[in-house]
Amino acid sequence: MKPNIEELRKKYMDNPPEGMTSKDIRRMSEEELLDMDYFLNEDDLFADEAGAEGFYIF
């Protein structure tokens, strides 16, 4: 599933990540934008996996 790049760009232009400006986001390539989105949200990718919160010994 390919995300809508323009919606993603608008999302980050309206609320740029810390250390970036809307102008930085506007100049990013599609690949850079997708990479940034992935790394900003990578903690959410495994949130639903069992045991992701910690280590358990039984």
Summary of the structure (lengths in Angstrom):
residues: 58
radius of gyration: 15.3
end to end distance: 39.0
largest distance: 51.9
contacts: 101
relative contact order: 0.13
helix: 53%
strand: 0%
